[in-house]
Amino acid sequence: MKPNTTILVTIHGSHLYGLNHSNSDLDIFRVVASRRKPLVRVKGGFDIQTFGLDNFLSNVYSGSHQSCEALFSPQKYVHPDYEAYFNNIRVTGYEAFAKYRRTIHAFSYGNTKQRRHAVRLGYSLAGLKESGRFNPVLTEDQRRMCLMLPHLYSGQSLFDIALNL
């Protein structure tokens, strides 16, 4: 397989979660068949993040929420040679759960957008604990909670709520 062959590509960010608005840019997450270090490019209204396969998989298993969201996106293209492999990945390790908890904690003390992401990541962590996977596309009820809770709570209170979703 050639080094720049796309293995996985998906929309990412607010358009994937369902939290986009009229000023939201379009984020693209791409994995290629190489050892490439992460590269971020802004091109014509698109933010494109490109990862090499090794780095991507390392990020998934360590609990990088961006990489997990790309892997579990229902709106992705996966190269046929990798489809079965990716479909069988489960993220269940202590390290991954701890990273999610740390990120949720940090975001719980942040600005409104970060607090919204703390709630969203709480739903993701609940899915990981239950099955090792989650759907990053929010349901309508989850979306409402992500929009409402950050205006009512912050800090430790929001962190406690997000961990118990």
Order of alpha helices (4+ residues) and beta strands (2+ residues): beta-alpha-beta-beta-beta-alpha-alpha-beta-alpha-alpha-alpha-alpha-alpha
